[in-house]
Amino acid sequence: MVIMTVLALSLMVVGGFFVRNVPFWILWLGYVSPFKYSYNSSVQLVFDRPVPCDGSGVLAACGGRSDGYASEEDVLDFLGTEFSAGLNAGLLLLIFVVVRIFAFLALKSKKPEERS
């Protein structure tokens, strides 16, 4: 139980959900994280039209103004999304299938008397 909790939290961190500046030596782990693909696709589905500027200066496209709009590409670049929403959903499905296959093979490798 503890191992799964640590693994899930680690995958959340490297998936870009909580932390955006992940150390380079664990950056590759984000590509096996389902949280990365679900975060990317949900952000792309939410920001599918221009976003009004609020004057905070967070988005470089707004330049600190409170009038105008930032394009969806600028917002998605700021949030660091990768791939399209469809590809992210496909990769989530692939991760789902691969994990189920490995679980099936692990259960099948057990001896019949250990299965019950």
C-alpha positions in Angstrom: 0.0 0.0 0.0 2.8 2.4 0.9 4.7 1.6 -2.3 1.6 2.4 -4.4 1.1 5.7 -2.6 4.7 6.7 -3.2 4.5 5.6 -6.8 1.3 7.5 -7.5 2.6 10.7 -5.9 5.9 10.4 -7.8 4.0 10.0 -11.1 1.9 13.1 -10.2 5.0 15.2 -9.6 6.8 14.2 -12.8 3.5 14.4 -14.8 3.5 18.2 -14.4 0.4 18.3 -12.3 2.0 19.9 -9.2 5.5 20.8 -10.2 6.6 22.4 -13.5 10.4 22.4 -13.0 11.3 18.7 -12.7 15.0 17.8 -12.4 16.3 16.6 -15.8 17.4 13.2 -14.5 13.8 12.2 -13.7 12.2 14.1 -16.6 11.9 10.8 -18.6 9.6 9.4 -16.0 6.9 11.9 -16.9 6.4 10.1 -20.2 5.2 6.9 -18.4 2.9 8.9 -16.1 -0.8 8.8 -17.0 -1.2 12.1 -15.1 0.9 13.9 -17.7 -1.4 12.9 -20.6 -4.6 13.5 -18.6 -3.4 16.9 -17.5 -2.3 17.9 -21.1 -5.6 16.8 -22.7 -7.8 18.4 -20.0 -5.9 21.7 -20.3 -6.2 21.6 -24.1 -9.9 21.0 -23.8 -10.5 23.8 -21.3 -8.4 26.4 -23.2 -9.8 25.9 -26.7 -10.6 29.6 -27.3 -8.8 32.9 -26.7 -8.4 33.8 -23.0 -9.1 37.4 -21.9 -6.2 39.3 -20.3 -6.5 40.2 -16.7 -3.7 42.7 -16.3 -1.6 40.5 -14.0 1.3 40.2 -16.5 1.6 36.4 -16.1 1.0 35.8 -19.8 3.7 37.4 -22.0 1.1 37.7 -24.8 -0.9 40.1 -22.7 2.0 42.3 -21.8 0.4 43.4 -18.5 -2.6 44.9 -20.2 -6.1 44.2 -19.0 -7.7 44.5 -22.4 -7.4 42.1 -25.3 -7.0 38.4 -25.5 -4.2 35.8 -25.4 -4.4 33.1 -28.1 -5.0 29.5 -27.1 -1.5 28.7 -28.4 0.1 31.2 -26.1 -1.8 29.8 -23.1 -0.9 26.2 -24.0 2.7 27.1 -24.5 2.7 28.9 -21.1 1.2 25.8 -19.4 3.7 23.5 -21.2 1.4 21.1 -22.9 2.6 18.5 -25.4 0.9 16.6 -28.2 -2.8 16.9 -29.2 -5.8 16.0 -27.0 -6.5 13.0 -29.2 -2.9 11.7 -29.0 -2.9 12.2 -25.2 -6.2 10.2 -24.9 -4.7 7.5 -27.1 -1.5 7.3 -25.0 -3.7 7.1 -21.9 -5.6 4.1 -23.5 -2.2 2.5 -24.4 -1.0 2.8 -20.8 -4.3 1.3 -19.6 -4.0 -1.7 -21.9 -0.3 -2.3 -21.2 -0.8 -2.3 -17.4 -3.7 -4.7 -17.7 -1.6 -7.1 -19.9 1.2 -7.1 -17.4 -1.2 -7.7 -14.6 -2.7 -10.6 -16.5 0.7 -12.1 -17.2 1.7 -11.7 -13.6 -1.4 -13.5 -12.3 -1.1 -16.2 -15.0 2.5 -17.0 -14.0 1.3 -17.9 -10.5 1.0 -21.6 -9.7 -2.6 -22.9 -9.6 -2.5 -23.5 -5.9 -1.4 -19.9 -5.2 -4.2 -18.4 -7.3 -7.0 -18.9 -4.8 
